[in-house]
Amino acid sequence: MEIINSNTKGINQAVKKILEGEIIFIPTDTVYGIAANPYNNEAIKKIFAIKKRPLSSSLVLLCSNHKMAKKYAVFNKIANNLVKDFWPGPLTLILKKTTHSKISKKWLSKNNSIGIRIPDHKVPKKIIDKCKFPIFCTSANISGKKSSRDIKDIIKNFKNEKITVINGGNTKFKRDSTIVDVTKREIKILREGYINRKKLSNFI
């Protein structure tokens, strides 16, 4: 296991690995995640392999800004209202994929939708901006186990793996993002994370 700093050198190392088709463990505002190039199928498979997660599961696309997000997902009125209140931050939106997106359908939901989020953390944003494309990311844990909130959790769960981790200290929210499906122009909470149902009640 290689642990690198979240400085410019560390960010550049992370970008290099993603561009070369490797995965990298990164901090976000919620929990640590495992990131990969969304256009590299072999890199994406490495995420599922290390998490021991079935390939049929979906991943979340992290973007650095709303303009980038709109290239990959169709934002309806409800989605735009949620974005105003909760982005950047711990809210993942399930939206219809744009028709021109070149991300393989094998990583999308059956209804041609995609999970998308803008994290409130400089590390993933800097990586995305340097890559010039968004990154697929999922929580850094073995499937079914608790998500990692700091380096100690990752060392405990992945100590025998040859991985690279950016040390960003403890995550800010210490909980997974809340996932809401708004593909049908209404809010359906799929996972209640840091943003609870009460905070979303004005939109439901």
C-alpha positions in Angstrom: 0.0 0.0 0.0 1.3 3.4 -1.0 0.0 6.5 0.9 0.6 9.8 -0.7 -0.2 13.4 0.3 -3.0 15.5 -0.9 -0.7 18.2 -2.2 0.0 19.1 -5.9 2.5 16.2 -6.3 0.0 13.7 -4.9 -2.8 15.1 -7.1 -0.6 14.7 -10.1 0.3 11.1 -9.1 -3.4 10.3 -8.8 -4.2 11.8 -12.2 -1.4 9.8 -13.8 -2.7 6.6 -12.4 -6.3 7.3 -13.6 -5.0 8.2 -17.1 -3.0 5.0 -17.1 -6.1 2.8 -16.3 -5.4 2.3 -12.6 -7.6 2.9 -9.6 -6.9 5.2 -6.7 -8.3 5.7 -3.3 -9.3 9.3 -2.6 -10.9 11.4 0.1 -14.2 13.0 -0.5 -16.5 15.2 1.7 -18.5 12.1 2.7 -16.3 9.0 2.9 -13.2 7.7 1.1 -13.8 6.5 -2.4 -12.2 4.3 -5.1 -11.9 6.3 -8.3 -11.3 5.3 -12.0 -11.6 6.5 -15.5 -15.3 6.1 -16.6 -14.2 5.4 -20.2 -11.8 2.6 -19.3 -13.7 -0.7 -18.7 -10.7 -2.6 -17.4 -10.1 0.1 -14.8 -13.7 0.0 -13.7 -13.6 -3.7 -13.3 -10.7 -3.3 -10.9 -13.0 -1.3 -8.6 -15.5 -4.1 -8.5 -12.8 -6.7 -8.0 -11.2 -5.0 -5.0 -14.6 -4.3 -3.4 -15.8 -7.9 -4.1 -18.9 -6.4 -5.6 -21.0 -7.8 -8.5 -20.4 -6.1 -11.9 -24.2 -5.5 -12.1 -23.9 -2.8 -9.4 -23.9 0.9 -10.4 -21.2 3.5 -9.8 -21.5 7.3 -9.1 -20.0 9.8 -11.5 -18.2 12.6 -9.7 -18.0 16.0 -11.5 -16.2 19.2 -10.6 -18.9 21.6 -11.6 -22.6 21.7 -12.8 -21.6 22.5 -16.3 -19.7 19.3 -16.5 -22.5 17.3 -14.9 -25.0 18.5 -17.5 -22.9 16.9 -20.2 -23.7 13.5 -18.7 -27.1 13.8 -17.2 -30.5 15.4 -18.0 -31.4 17.8 -15.2 -35.2 18.4 -14.8 -36.8 21.1 -12.6 -36.6 19.1 -9.4 -33.0 18.2 -9.9 -32.1 21.8 -10.5 -33.8 22.9 -7.3 -31.9 20.2 -5.3 -28.7 21.3 -6.9 -29.2 24.9 -5.7 -29.5 23.7 -2.1 -27.2 20.7 -1.8 -24.4 20.9 -4.4 -21.5 20.7 -4.0 -22.2 18.3 -1.2 -23.4 14.9 0.0 -26.3 14.4 -2.4 -26.2 11.9 -5.3 -28.8 12.4 -8.0 -30.1 9.6 -10.2 -30.9 11.1 -13.5 -31.4 10.1 -17.1 -28.2 9.9 -19.1 -27.7 12.3 -21.9 -27.9 10.8 -25.4 -24.4 11.9 -26.4 -22.6 10.5 -23.4 -20.0 7.9 -24.4 -19.8 6.1 -21.1 -20.5 2.4 -21.6 -24.1 1.3 -21.0 -22.9 -1.7 -19.0 -22.1 0.7 -16.1 -25.5 2.4 -16.2 -28.8 1.4 -14.6 -31.3 -0.6 -16.7 -33.5 2.5 -17.2 -30.5 4.2 -18.8 -29.9 6.5 -15.8 -26.7 7.5 -14.0 -25.8 8.6 -10.5 -24.0 11.9 -10.4 -22.6 14.2 -7.7 -20.4 17.2 -7.2 -18.4 16.6 -3.9 -17.5 19.4 -1.6 -13.8 18.5 -1.5 -10.9 20.0 -3.3 -9.0 16.7 -3.9 -11.5 15.0 -6.2 -12.3 18.3 -7.9 -8.6 19.0 -8.7 -8.2 15.4 -10.0 -11.2 15.8 -12.2 -10.1 19.2 -13.6 -6.6 17.8 -14.4 -8.0 14.7 -16.0 -10.5 16.9 -18.0 -13.3 14.4 -17.5 -15.3 13.2 -14.5 -14.4 10.1 -12.5 -16.4 7.0 -11.5 -16.2 6.6 -7.7 -17.7 4.3 -5.1 -17.1 4.0 -1.4 -13.8 2.5 -0.3 -14.9 -0.6 1.5 -15.5 -4.3 0.9 -19.0 -4.7 -0.3 -21.4 -5.0 2.6 -18.9 -3.5 5.1 -18.8 0.0 6.6 -17.5 2.8 4.4 -14.0 4.2 5.2 -13.9 7.6 6.9 -10.1 7.8 7.4 -6.8 6.2 6.4 -7.0 3.8 9.4 -10.2 2.2 8.0 -8.6 1.7 4.6 -5.4 0.1 6.1 -7.6 -2.2 8.1 -9.7 -3.3 5.2 -7.2 -3.3 2.3 -3.8 -3.9 4.1 -2.8 -6.7 1.8 -3.7 -4.9 -1.5 -1.3 -3.1 -3.8 -3.2 0.2 -3.8 -2.4 3.9 -3.7 -4.3 6.1 -1.3 -4.4 9.9 -1.0 -4.3 10.9 2.6 -6.9 13.6 3.1 -7.4 13.1 6.9 -10.8 12.4 8.3 -13.7 13.1 6.0 -16.0 16.1 6.8 -19.4 14.4 6.9 -18.3 10.9 7.9 -21.4 9.4 6.2 -22.2 8.3 2.7 -24.1 10.6 0.4 -27.9 10.5 0.3 -29.1 9.0 -3.0 -32.3 10.3 -4.6 -33.9 9.2 -7.9 -35.5 12.1 -9.7 -35.8 10.5 -13.2 -39.6 10.6 -12.9 -39.7 14.2 -11.9 -40.4 13.3 -8.2 -38.0 12.5 -5.4 -37.5 8.9 -4.4 -35.0 8.4 -1.7 -32.9 5.3 -2.4 -30.4 5.7 0.4 -30.6 8.1 3.3 -27.1 9.3 4.1 -25.9 12.6 5.5 -28.8 14.5 4.2 -31.8 13.1 6.0 -35.5 12.9 4.9 -36.4 16.0 7.0 -33.9 18.2 5.0 -35.5 16.9 1.8 -39.1 17.3 3.0 -39.5 20.7 1.2 -38.8 19.0 -2.1 -40.9 15.8 -1.7 
